[in-house]
Every structure is written in structure tokens, then in C-alpha cells.
Amino acid sequence: MYIGRFAPSPTGLLHIGSLLTALASYADARAQDGRWLVRMEDLDPPREMAGAADDILRTLEAFGFEWDGGVAYQSRRYDLYHEALGRLKAKGLVYPCDCSRKDWQAAARAGADGFVYNGCCAGLDPQRALHKTPAWRVRVPDEIIGFDDAVVGHYAQNLAHDIGDFVLLRADGFWAYQLAVVADDAAQGITHIVRGQDLLVSTPRQLWLQRALDAPEPHYAHLPLLVNGAGQKWSKQTLAPALDLGVREALLRQVMAYLKLPAAPEVGRPQDLLAWAVRHWDMAKVPKAAIATE
């Protein structure tokens, strides 16, 4: 059975890019008679906006979205992440890292997603006396890890060359996104992931963790990003305006057009537009390149 999800982070309110992802993931799930879950990725309290999580859920409801089951909050699932890290420790795939970012980045080179970790703690005794509370990194293979994406086609990385051993548990005690999302997707039985292309670069890391944890590999579809006049992805950092509930129908029609759905007739409720999107959904028509918004 198809099980999809929409997983916003409460670092800000939903904006037009969020709506596009919500609509596409919802339509793809419902068009295949699947379940659509909502997961709140509230892993980083210092970056969260007070009240954003509740506002996100109210906004989704106002736009007519109906999800299956209760909302999962990552902040309440730490035991799941501890268990996953423990399994990786038992396999010898992780190690403590107590070097400073300043020190290791000084000799590092740029990779696919920031600096490539230079491995300065990888060969040290994990039982050594540590200078401070460590982060925990996972060892990555020197091999190509790729997959076929439903929107962008084939995508691959050599994790050792492009990323380096990456962090699963930060030194400040907060869980890293890469481990949490893999553990959650496996626990929730997620079969299909529809999300933005800003997360495409993370997918090989998640594939590696899925293999290391003997978790199933979902199908992926990475949607085109909506960009502003300067070519920047709409986000909190680029001052994306929050969705205006007073023009819900216009906003839904806008993102439907971006996704190449046919124009819908006049309707009475946002739910009717969502139903139209489900009936006419075709992932093959979704554009691959970024979309400049009005």
C-alpha cells in the first residue's frame, strides 16, 4: 500500500513552496488510493518559531487537506533515534567526533553539500578520553550510491568524495535530520516521498542509512523549487510571505498550474480543488526545472 507524507519544519509558517509540496504529495498519495501522513520535523528548537507547528496544521486544514492518523512530532520520538544509533554502533558504523568545526574545516574541501569532513576522528579509538561532548558520525562508503527519481531522473553521489562521514547526533544533543528522517520513514512504513529538490542532495545519505539499518528504500520524487525574482528558493530566509487564507482558492489554482494540472472549474470549497487535483494528477507532467513565481 502507498504511504506518503508531508513533513514541514516549524521554523516558519507555510508559504507558496510549502503549499506546492503539500498538494503534490497529497495528490500523488490519493491518486493511488494511498495514505497521506503529516509529520512535524521539530528537531531544532533554537530555530523554531513559537506557535508555528499549530499554525501549520490549522493552515493545512483551512486549505482542505485531510491526513490519516495523528500527527507525528519528531521531538517526541527520540527513543526511536537512540535505538537506530545503537544499531549502527553495534555494527561499528559510527564513531564519536570531538574535533571542532573550525579545525577540521580548515583542511577540508568543498563538496556537494558544504565541506567534506576530512575524517580526522575516524581512525581514533572510540573509547579514548574525549575533550568534550562529541558528535556521532557515520562512516560512508567509497562507492556510488544512486537512485531513479520520478521527476529529475537518475541521481548519484560518491558519499566518501562528495559528502564525507556525516553527523547523526550533534554535540549539543540534538538529532541530525538525516538519521531522524530515515528512522521515522521506516517506522511509519513510508513507501513514497514527494518533496522539494532542495533535499535531493540529502537522498544518497538517507539511502546509505536505510541500507545500514536494513530499512526499505522508498520511491522518491523531488519537486521543482519555486524561486523569487532573484532566483532564490522561497523560504523563511528569503522572506517568503505566509499563505493568505483569504485567497485559498487562488493559491491552490496557482500551485496547480505550476504542477501542470488542468484548470479546474469553479468550485465551492478548497476540498473540491484538491479532489480535482487528485483526479487529474500526473507526476510525469511535473516540471523538472525551478519555477519562477509571479
C-alpha positions as CSV (number, residue, x, y, z in Angstrom):
1,M,0.0,0.0,0.0
2,Y,1.2,3.5,-0.8
3,I,2.0,5.6,2.3
4,G,3.2,9.1,1.7
5,R,3.8,12.0,4.0
6,F,4.2,15.8,4.2
7,A,6.8,16.8,6.8
8,P,7.1,20.5,7.4
9,S,9.6,22.1,9.9
10,P,8.1,24.6,12.3
11,T,10.9,27.2,11.7
12,G,8.3,29.4,10.0
13,L,4.8,29.4,8.6
14,L,3.7,27.7,5.4
15,H,4.4,29.6,2.2
16,I,3.7,29.0,-1.5
17,G,6.5,26.5,-1.8
18,S,5.1,24.5,1.1
19,L,1.7,24.5,-0.5
20,L,3.1,23.1,-3.7
21,T,4.8,20.3,-1.8
22,A,1.7,19.6,0.3
23,L,-0.5,19.5,-2.8
24,A,1.8,17.3,-4.9
25,S,2.4,14.8,-2.1
26,Y,-1.3,14.7,-1.2
27,A,-2.4,14.2,-4.9
28,D,0.2,11.6,-5.5
29,A,-0.9,9.6,-2.5
30,R,-4.7,9.9,-3.0
31,A,-4.5,9.2,-6.7
32,Q,-3.0,5.8,-5.8
33,D,-5.6,5.2,-3.1
34,G,-2.8,5.7,-0.6
35,R,-2.5,7.1,2.9
36,W,-1.1,10.6,3.5
37,L,0.6,11.3,6.8
38,V,1.7,14.6,8.4
39,R,4.9,14.7,10.4
40,M,6.2,17.7,12.2
41,E,10.0,17.8,11.9
42,D,10.7,19.8,15.1
43,L,14.2,18.7,15.7
44,D,15.9,22.0,16.2
45,P,14.2,24.0,19.0
46,P,16.6,27.0,18.8
47,R,15.4,27.6,15.2
48,E,11.7,27.1,15.7
49,M,9.1,29.8,15.6
50,A,6.8,29.8,18.6
51,G,3.3,28.6,17.6
52,A,4.4,27.6,14.1
53,A,3.5,23.9,14.5
54,D,-0.1,24.6,15.4
55,D,-0.4,27.3,12.7
56,I,0.9,24.9,10.1
57,L,-1.8,22.3,11.0
58,R,-4.6,25.0,11.0
59,T,-3.4,26.2,7.6
60,L,-3.5,22.7,6.1
61,E,-7.0,22.2,7.4
62,A,-8.1,25.6,6.0
63,F,-6.8,24.5,2.6
64,G,-8.9,21.3,2.8
65,F,-6.1,18.8,3.5
66,E,-7.1,15.7,5.5
67,W,-4.4,13.5,6.8
68,D,-4.5,9.9,8.0
69,G,-3.9,9.2,11.7
70,G,-2.4,11.6,14.2
71,V,0.4,14.0,13.6
72,A,3.9,12.6,14.4
73,Y,6.3,15.0,16.2
74,Q,10.0,14.2,15.9
75,S,10.6,15.9,19.3
76,R,8.6,13.1,20.8
77,R,10.4,10.3,19.0
78,Y,14.0,10.5,20.5
79,D,13.8,6.8,21.7
80,L,13.5,5.8,18.1
81,Y,16.6,7.7,17.1
82,H,18.6,6.3,20.1
83,E,17.6,2.8,19.0
84,A,18.8,3.4,15.4
85,L,22.1,4.9,16.6
86,G,22.6,1.9,18.9
87,R,22.2,-0.5,16.0
88,L,24.7,1.5,14.0
89,K,27.1,1.4,16.9
90,A,26.7,-2.3,17.2
91,K,27.8,-2.6,13.5
92,G,30.8,-0.4,14.1
93,L,29.5,2.1,11.6
94,V,29.6,5.2,13.8
95,Y,32.2,6.9,15.9
96,P,32.5,9.9,18.3
97,C,33.9,13.1,16.9
98,D,35.2,15.8,19.3
99,C,37.2,17.9,16.9
100,S,36.0,21.5,16.4
101,R,34.3,22.6,13.2
102,K,36.9,25.3,12.8
103,D,39.8,22.8,13.0
104,W,38.5,20.2,10.5
105,Q,37.1,22.7,8.0
106,A,40.5,24.4,7.9
107,A,41.8,21.5,5.9
108,A,38.6,20.5,4.2
109,R,37.5,20.8,0.6
110,A,34.1,21.8,-0.7
111,G,31.7,19.0,-1.7
112,A,28.1,18.5,-2.8
113,D,26.6,20.0,0.4
114,G,29.1,22.1,2.2
115,F,32.6,21.0,3.3
116,V,33.6,17.3,3.1
117,Y,34.6,16.0,6.5
118,N,38.3,15.2,6.5
119,G,38.0,12.1,8.7
120,C,40.3,13.4,11.5
121,C,38.4,11.4,14.2
122,A,37.6,8.4,12.0
123,G,40.6,6.4,12.9
124,L,40.9,7.2,16.6
125,D,40.0,4.9,19.4
126,P,36.3,5.4,20.2
127,Q,37.0,4.6,23.8
128,R,39.6,7.4,24.1
129,A,39.2,10.2,26.6
130,L,37.2,12.9,24.8
131,H,37.9,16.6,25.1
132,K,34.2,17.5,25.1
133,T,30.8,16.0,24.4
134,P,31.2,14.5,21.0
135,A,29.0,14.4,17.9
136,W,28.5,11.0,16.4
137,R,29.3,10.5,12.7
138,V,28.5,7.6,10.4
139,R,31.2,6.1,8.2
140,V,30.3,6.3,4.5
141,P,31.4,4.0,1.7
142,D,33.7,5.0,-1.2
143,E,31.2,4.0,-3.8
144,I,28.5,5.4,-5.9
145,I,25.0,5.5,-4.4
146,G,22.3,6.5,-6.7
147,F,18.5,6.1,-7.4
148,D,16.0,6.9,-10.1
149,D,13.8,9.9,-9.1
150,A,10.3,10.2,-10.6
151,V,10.9,13.9,-11.5
152,V,14.7,14.5,-12.0
153,G,15.7,11.1,-13.3
154,H,18.9,9.3,-12.1
155,Y,20.9,11.0,-9.4
156,A,24.0,9.7,-7.7
157,Q,26.9,10.6,-5.3
158,N,30.1,9.0,-4.1
159,L,29.5,9.8,-0.4
160,A,33.2,9.5,0.6
161,H,34.1,12.0,-2.1
162,D,31.1,14.3,-2.2
163,I,29.9,14.4,1.5
164,G,32.2,12.6,3.9
165,D,31.3,10.9,7.2
166,F,28.3,12.9,8.4
167,V,26.7,13.7,11.7
168,L,23.8,11.7,13.2
169,L,23.8,13.2,16.7
170,R,25.1,16.7,17.2
171,A,27.4,17.7,20.1
172,D,24.7,19.9,21.5
173,G,22.5,16.8,21.9
174,F,20.1,17.5,19.1
175,W,19.4,14.8,16.5
176,A,20.5,15.4,12.9
177,Y,17.9,15.4,10.2
178,Q,19.4,12.6,8.2
179,L,19.1,10.0,10.9
180,A,15.7,11.1,12.2
181,V,14.0,11.2,8.8
182,V,15.3,7.7,7.9
183,A,14.2,6.2,11.3
184,D,10.8,7.9,11.0
185,D,10.1,6.9,7.4
186,A,11.0,3.3,8.3
187,A,8.9,3.3,11.5
188,Q,5.9,4.8,9.7
189,G,6.1,2.5,6.7
190,I,6.6,5.3,4.2
191,T,6.7,4.0,0.7
192,H,6.8,7.2,-1.4
193,I,8.5,10.5,-0.6
194,V,7.4,13.6,-2.6
195,R,9.4,16.7,-1.6
196,G,11.4,19.6,-2.9
197,Q,14.6,19.4,-4.9
198,D,16.5,21.2,-2.1
199,L,16.5,17.8,-0.4
200,L,17.8,15.9,-3.5
201,V,21.4,16.2,-2.3
202,S,20.5,14.6,1.0
203,T,18.9,11.5,-0.5
204,P,22.1,9.4,-1.1
205,R,22.9,9.8,2.6
206,Q,19.5,8.6,3.5
207,L,19.8,5.7,1.1
208,W,23.0,4.7,2.9
209,L,21.4,4.9,6.3
210,Q,18.5,2.8,5.0
211,R,20.8,0.1,3.9
212,A,22.8,0.2,7.1
213,L,19.7,-0.1,9.2
214,D,18.1,-2.7,6.9
215,A,15.2,-0.4,6.2
216,P,13.2,-0.4,3.0
217,E,14.0,2.2,0.3
218,P,11.1,4.4,-0.6
219,H,10.3,5.7,-4.0
220,Y,11.4,9.4,-4.4
221,A,10.0,12.3,-6.4
222,H,11.8,15.7,-5.9
223,L,9.7,18.6,-7.0
224,P,10.9,21.8,-8.7
225,L,11.6,24.6,-6.4
226,L,9.6,27.9,-6.6
227,V,12.0,30.8,-6.8
228,N,11.6,34.6,-6.4
229,G,12.7,37.2,-8.9
230,A,16.3,36.9,-7.8
231,G,16.3,33.2,-8.5
232,Q,16.3,32.3,-4.8
233,K,14.2,29.5,-3.3
234,W,11.2,30.8,-1.5
235,S,11.8,30.2,2.2
236,K,11.8,32.0,5.6
237,Q,15.3,33.2,4.8
238,T,14.2,34.8,1.6
239,L,11.1,36.4,3.3
240,A,8.5,34.2,1.7
241,P,5.1,35.5,2.7
242,A,2.9,33.2,4.8
243,L,-0.1,31.8,3.0
244,D,-3.1,34.1,3.0
245,L,-6.2,32.2,4.0
246,G,-8.4,34.8,2.4
247,V,-7.3,33.7,-1.1
248,R,-7.0,30.0,-0.6
249,E,-8.7,29.1,-4.0
250,A,-6.4,31.4,-5.9
251,L,-3.3,30.0,-4.2
252,L,-4.4,26.4,-4.9
253,R,-5.0,27.2,-8.5
254,Q,-1.6,28.9,-8.7
255,V,0.3,25.8,-7.5
256,M,-1.9,23.5,-9.6
257,A,-0.8,25.5,-12.6
258,Y,2.9,25.2,-11.6
259,L,2.4,21.4,-11.4
260,K,0.8,21.4,-14.9
261,L,-2.6,20.3,-13.7
262,P,-5.5,21.3,-16.0
263,A,-7.5,24.4,-15.0
264,A,-10.3,23.4,-12.6
265,P,-13.9,24.6,-13.0
266,E,-15.4,27.0,-10.4
267,V,-15.9,25.2,-7.1
268,G,-17.4,26.0,-3.7
269,R,-14.6,24.7,-1.4
270,P,-10.9,24.2,-1.3
271,Q,-11.6,20.4,-0.9
272,D,-13.2,20.4,-4.3
273,L,-10.0,21.8,-5.9
274,L,-7.9,19.1,-4.1
275,A,-10.3,16.4,-5.4
276,W,-9.8,17.8,-8.9
277,A,-6.1,17.7,-8.5
278,V,-6.3,14.1,-7.4
279,R,-8.4,13.0,-10.4
280,H,-6.1,14.7,-12.8
281,W,-2.7,14.1,-11.2
282,D,0.2,13.0,-13.4
283,M,3.7,13.0,-12.0
284,A,5.1,12.7,-15.5
285,K,4.0,16.2,-16.3
286,V,5.6,17.9,-13.3
287,P,8.4,20.2,-14.5
288,K,12.0,19.3,-13.7
289,A,13.5,22.8,-13.5
290,A,12.9,25.6,-10.9
291,I,9.8,27.7,-11.4
292,A,9.8,31.5,-11.2
293,T,6.8,32.7,-9.3
294,E,4.7,35.7,-10.1
